[in-house]
């Protein structure tokens, strides 16, 4: 799977940010520190872009949730290639309920082969109704090690899915503080003099990269956030966009 470069992700975040604010800069220059320089009404604004990321851990070995999610995404892409080449399993929906983590990438080919073999061996038991198979049914050592159960169902729009994409989402408090503090420590390395410095914190669909300020501005204003050198901080979430200014605190840009 070809993953977008970091710079491409930053450009996408900047575009989403500009759309959210209905802001059209006179000029945009790419940089290294900060990531972008915007010219707006003869003022230069340095914009640093980062991804919201909690450092939650999962599993007995305390693996990073972000790493586990990345492994799953890689496995999902490999499963789609497998489906496209094997017509007899193309209409089988496959739910992989992992114990806690996903097999490492080097084991993906064998793991997929074992799952496909399991599907073939139980083809007569698969219908349009979800059928669960617990780990005691598994023969494959890899499946026994990594899976609690597998759920199979016939469907016209079949897909492989997993329990890795769902879970508890923590509030943004400590995570957002850490992100701002880390980025503030990077500022002394910047070579460009700007009239203002903004920080964009972009959320994603991943559990580890999602912030849920369910109480909106009230919850965000409970965070002890000094902002350091940043004039403004923006949190672009899946459930709303928020802006912080030192004098006003947080405000909901979608309100």
Secondary structure, 3 states (H helix, E strand, C coil): CCCCCHHHHHHHHHHHHHHHHCCCCCEEEECCCCCEEEEECCEEEEEEEEECCCCCEECCCCEEHHHHHHHHHHHHHHHHHHHHHCHHHCCEEEEEEECCCCCCHHHHHHHHHHHHHHHHHCHHHCCCCCEEEEHHHCCCHHHHHHEEEEEEEECCCCCEEEHHHCCCCCCCHHHHHHHHHHHHHHHHHCCCCCCEEEEEEECCCCHHHCCCCCCCHHHHCCCCCCCCCCCEEEEEECCEEEEEECCCEEEECCC
